[in-house]
């Protein structure tokens, strides 16, 4: 580039560059684009991009040379799965650290989903705040009334029940002895175990053990007192949160959505609506099914003449909140009470009634009440309940099904599903595999 004087102005201007042809033709290792770029006129402000790659650059083919594509894909999927599992473990660990808070919020969501229709009904004739207070008071009256009735029934009939159970156990022992004698089996040991002297000896041993371990019992009672305080604190927090969920739930949700970026709001709204629809349907459906089981159990036990029929029905109502095993376990307790009080015939009738109530619940109540709100396969329910029980005991068995149902509902709402495979394609694939097996067998 030459510098030429600008006549009359005393400044120096730049002479335009003259393109020059390359002295030698491009070699096989020199890119043609670089040669053409050097032959272009270098006008002011123009930029010439070189096709030469940066130093140390390697293409994906060079890096993954010798690695099968399926292995690269499997590795990518594997580390993503590990990341998801790590997040789940971290979530479970965090929930374990704040278990009481999690339980309180979960109970608040359950109560809010059940009482929300009641609040909406009351809100038609009174302000929202008063409607919320009236709905919560109504729920407390119902629950408190049930607990009071159970306590009064048990304490009022306790002496008669003890005598009835004692005579029932004696009759049961006599029946077992006669049964063993009929088959020629020894029954002396059974008679010694159920004799009054043996029962009195066991009572004396129990009192002696209590006197020797009195300090341990007191310390256990003190720790139980701390647990009772935690239970009341959890209930208080749950009640406080429930009031705000019922009175200001919509406003709280709108505030949360407004804090999110605009581009992600539709997904959050869609997923939350699907999750809440499923969760509320499960909570209301479980309450309705539990009430139905309790009423049917009360009718059955009253007809058979089992003592404490209504308290046992309340136990069935509470057990229905544990999927699969709650209501059957409560009814088995009722069958044992019937066996001890009224004998074999009453116990067999109660057992048959338990089976009929279970069939009615599974084939009529579940599809009718919950419908499409909670669509989980029984295998998924069984595996989830088992896993929840192993992780968190009875609490895990109670909360795992709504959590799994909500996760599946949110995934289904946000995930675009492909068209299902028609049956003809399955048949065609089976026929193709059969023909291949036949061809391979003939070839061998």
QUITA-V411942 format. One record per pair of residues at least 24 apart in sequence whose ideal C-beta (glycine too) atoms are under 6 Angstrom apart, sorted by sequence separation. I is the first residue (numbers start at 0). GAP is how many residues later the second one is. D is the distance in whole Angstrom. If there is no record, write none. Layout:
# QUITA-V411942
i=[I | I]
gap=[GAP | GAP]
d=[D | D]
This chain:
# QUITA-V411942
i=[114 | 16 | 289 | 292 | 375 | 289 | 305 | 373 | 305 | 292 | 306 | 303 | 303 | 303 | 299 | 322 | 295 | 323 | 322 | 291 | 321 | 288 | 321 | 320 | 322 | 288 | 287 | 284 | 284 | 280 | 280 | 281 | 277 | 131 | 131 | 128 | 127 | 281 | 278 | 281 | 118 | 277 | 278 | 277 | 103 | 107 | 111 | 102 | 106 | 110 | 274 | 277 | 103 | 107 | 111 | 99 | 103 | 107 | 111 | 274 | 273 | 274 | 273 | 107 | 270 | 273 | 270 | 269 | 270 | 160 | 153 | 152 | 149 | 149 | 112 | 145 | 113 | 112 | 113 | 168 | 167 | 109 | 113 | 167 | 164 | 163 | 105]
gap=[24 | 25 | 27 | 27 | 29 | 30 | 31 | 31 | 32 | 34 | 34 | 42 | 45 | 46 | 53 | 58 | 61 | 61 | 62 | 73 | 75 | 76 | 76 | 77 | 78 | 80 | 81 | 84 | 85 | 89 | 92 | 92 | 95 | 114 | 115 | 118 | 119 | 120 | 123 | 123 | 127 | 127 | 127 | 128 | 130 | 130 | 130 | 131 | 131 | 131 | 131 | 131 | 133 | 133 | 133 | 134 | 134 | 134 | 134 | 134 | 135 | 135 | 136 | 137 | 139 | 139 | 142 | 143 | 143 | 146 | 157 | 158 | 161 | 164 | 167 | 168 | 169 | 170 | 170 | 171 | 172 | 173 | 173 | 173 | 175 | 177 | 293]
d=[6 | 4 | 5 | 5 | 6 | 4 | 6 | 5 | 4 | 5 | 5 | 5 | 5 | 6 | 4 | 6 | 5 | 5 | 5 | 6 | 5 | 5 | 6 | 6 | 5 | 6 | 5 | 4 | 4 | 6 | 3 | 5 | 6 | 4 | 4 | 6 | 6 | 5 | 6 | 6 | 5 | 5 | 5 | 5 | 5 | 5 | 6 | 6 | 4 | 5 | 4 | 4 | 4 | 4 | 4 | 5 | 4 | 4 | 5 | 6 | 5 | 5 | 6 | 6 | 4 | 4 | 6 | 5 | 5 | 6 | 6 | 5 | 5 | 5 | 4 | 6 | 6 | 4 | 6 | 6 | 4 | 5 | 6 | 5 | 5 | 5 | 6]
